Amino acid sequence: MGFMDSDPEGKPTSLQETYEAKRQAHLQQLQQKEDEMRQSFVVRVKEKEAELKQSEKELHEKFDALKKQHAEDKKKVEEKKRMLEEEINLFNKKKQAAQQAQIAAEQAAAQASQTIKGKKK
């Protein structure tokens, strides 16, 4: 019990040698734990990088899909706009033709009434 002045083989040892031996063993144990922690950290960083790359890939795929959908929707809207403009132009042409026909009819009616008035005199 207590400190011995000899090692298990019976050789005398000093407290300084015992201290140094235990210190070295402790430092080796600390170094081993540090290495394990460093390796664990590297593994966690690599896992996190892999997760982030996967998330980034998914975001890019989602962005590309949304971009494609937006382009398709925009194309459909442009096509509908073009068709509506064609319908408006066609309607305006028909309206103008109808107005011209009405004006021509009014002029013909006015001319006919003048010729009838002229014949009565």
MODELLER restraints for C-alpha pairs under 7 A, 6 or more apart:
rsr = mdl.restraints
at = mdl.atoms
rsr.add(forms.Gaussian(group=physical.xy_distance, feature=features.Distance(at['CA:5:A'], at['CA:12:A']), mean=5.30, stdev=0.5))
rsr.add(forms.Gaussian(group=physical.xy_distance, feature=features.Distance(at['CA:5:A'], at['CA:13:A']), mean=5.34, stdev=0.5))
rsr.add(forms.Gaussian(group=physical.xy_distance, feature=features.Distance(at['CA:5:A'], at['CA:14:A']), mean=6.36, stdev=0.5))
rsr.add(forms.Gaussian(group=physical.xy_distance, feature=features.Distance(at['CA:6:A'], at['CA:12:A']), mean=3.71, stdev=0.5))
rsr.add(forms.Gaussian(group=physical.xy_distance, feature=features.Distance(at['CA:6:A'], at['CA:13:A']), mean=4.89, stdev=0.5))
rsr.add(forms.Gaussian(group=physical.xy_distance, feature=features.Distance(at['CA:7:A'], at['CA:13:A']), mean=6.08, stdev=0.5))
